[in-house]
C-alpha cells in the first residue's frame, strides 16, 4: 500500500545521489533510504506526530533519527535546492531565482 507522499521511481532517481552515505560501519540497515524518506515525507505532508506514522513505514524513532542526521549533514537542503531548480527550469525561470 502506497501513500500520496511516497517517492516515485523518477523522483527517487533524482534524490538518491543527493543523500550522503553513512560514514561509520554499522550492521546492514533494515530499511532502505527510500523507505526512510517516504516516512519523512509522510510526516511532513500530513503533519502528524512522528510516533503516529503508519505501521507499514519504518519505526518512527528510526525515521526521526535519519531526519535529524540528514538535516545536520545538509542532505535535505541539497534535495530541496535540486528540486527547486528543476521546478524553475520547468516553468522557464532563472534556476537561482534571481533576475
Wavefront OBJ file of the C-alpha trace (Angstrom):
o trace
v 0.000 0.000 0.000
v 1.422 3.337 -1.009
v 0.785 6.875 0.133
v 0.472 10.010 -1.961
v 3.660 11.259 -0.292
v 5.701 8.220 -1.451
v 8.522 8.817 -3.920
v 8.014 7.698 -7.496
v 10.830 5.869 -9.285
v 11.652 9.015 -11.273
v 11.756 11.158 -8.112
v 13.977 8.587 -6.397
v 16.444 8.696 -9.322
v 16.888 12.426 -8.723
v 17.091 12.253 -4.930
v 19.163 9.120 -4.301
v 22.563 10.576 -5.291
v 21.988 13.597 -3.039
v 21.912 11.532 0.174
v 25.256 11.078 1.843
v 26.365 7.574 2.737
v 26.828 6.708 6.369
v 30.477 7.106 7.278
v 30.685 4.648 10.117
v 30.473 0.913 9.693
v 27.344 -0.477 11.256
v 25.194 -3.519 10.754
v 23.285 -3.705 7.458
v 20.204 -1.462 7.503
v 16.743 -2.948 7.919
v 15.174 -0.106 5.928
v 16.171 1.455 2.622
v 16.857 5.166 2.328
v 13.814 5.398 0.086
v 11.574 3.871 2.767
v 13.001 6.264 5.339
v 12.374 9.261 3.076
v 8.844 8.034 2.439
v 8.346 8.100 6.219
v 9.760 11.624 6.452
v 7.608 12.871 3.573
v 4.522 11.215 5.055
v 5.057 13.047 8.332
v 5.787 16.382 6.647
v 2.773 16.151 4.347
v 0.281 15.026 6.972
v 1.622 16.973 9.928
v 1.199 14.042 12.279
v 3.347 13.323 15.299
v 6.376 11.204 14.494
v 5.013 8.445 16.714
v 1.804 8.339 14.632
v 3.495 7.082 11.457
v 1.618 4.125 9.932
v 2.942 0.719 10.941
v 3.881 -0.210 7.350
v 6.518 2.562 7.357
v 9.805 2.232 9.276
v 9.577 2.826 13.045
v 9.153 6.495 13.893
v 12.317 6.574 16.011
v 14.363 5.341 13.030
v 12.705 7.773 10.619
v 13.207 10.696 13.015
v 16.856 9.739 13.663
v 17.582 9.803 9.920
v 15.624 13.042 9.513
v 17.817 14.703 12.149
v 21.035 13.388 10.612
v 20.062 14.380 7.069
v 19.172 17.860 8.328
v 22.543 18.164 10.068
v 24.650 16.907 7.141
v 22.799 19.086 4.613
v 21.241 16.243 2.625
v 17.685 17.555 2.927
v 18.825 21.041 1.923
v 20.596 19.593 -1.154
v 17.381 17.771 -2.098
v 15.338 20.963 -1.705
v 17.812 23.017 -3.759
v 17.951 20.429 -6.549
v 14.169 20.046 -6.764
v 13.615 23.814 -6.596
v 15.994 24.299 -9.519
v 14.247 21.620 -11.582
v 10.843 23.206 -10.984
v 12.174 26.624 -12.003
v 13.586 25.102 -15.203
v 10.196 23.564 -15.990
v 8.471 26.936 -15.734
v 11.306 28.622 -17.646
v 12.575 30.745 -14.776
v 16.150 31.520 -13.787
v 17.426 28.498 -11.808
v 18.754 30.594 -8.929
v 15.586 32.660 -8.518
v 17.482 35.884 -9.235
v 16.789 38.195 -12.205
l 1 2 3 4 5 6 7 8 9 10 11 12 13 14 15 16 17 18 19 20 21 22 23 24 25 26 27 28 29 30 31 32 33 34 35 36 37 38 39 40 41 42 43 44 45 46 47 48 49 50 51 52 53 54 55 56 57 58 59 60 61 62 63 64 65 66 67 68 69 70 71 72 73 74 75 76 77 78 79 80 81 82 83 84 85 86 87 88 89 90 91 92 93 94 95 96 97 98 99
